[in-house]
Amino acid sequence: QVHVVESGGGLVQAGGSLRLSCVASGIFSINAMGWYRQAPGKQRELVAAITSGGDTNYADSVKGRFTISRGNAKNTIYLQMNSLKPEDTAIYYCRATMIFDYWGQGTQVTVSS
């Protein structure tokens, strides 16, 4: 059975930092994992992604502020978020891709001004 679980969200003031974690279990040979976010009234968008080979991709809005990385176990990823802005407020979702896409339940990130 597949499980994708995010953690690390919370409330932070503008300029602060948070670190999100995601663990995917029950999935083998993951091709890529990534972080997406969805703000109220907006579509879900890519934040950052990392392939099994270590290639990374970032949304322009987070380049230079966010860093995606993998743990020692290739089924774990992190998102280090620095210099947070109120517009980063959203539910952050983790996605793991093998043949199909598997999504977590999401974790709320709220940045106050």
Secondary structure as GFF3:
##gff-version 3
##sequence-region A 1 113
A	DSSP	beta_strand	3	7	.	.	.	ID=ss1
A	DSSP	beta_strand	10	13	.	.	.	ID=ss2
A	DSSP	beta_strand	18	25	.	.	.	ID=ss3
A	DSSP	beta_strand	32	38	.	.	.	ID=ss4
A	DSSP	beta_strand	45	51	.	.	.	ID=ss5
A	DSSP	beta_strand	56	58	.	.	.	ID=ss6
A	DSSP	three_ten_helix	60	62	.	.	.	ID=ss7
A	DSSP	beta_strand	66	70	.	.	.	ID=ss8
A	DSSP	beta_strand	76	81	.	.	.	ID=ss9
A	DSSP	three_ten_helix	86	88	.	.	.	ID=ss10
A	DSSP	beta_strand	90	97	.	.	.	ID=ss11
A	DSSP	beta_strand	101	103	.	.	.	ID=ss12
A	DSSP	beta_strand	107	112	.	.	.	ID=ss13
###
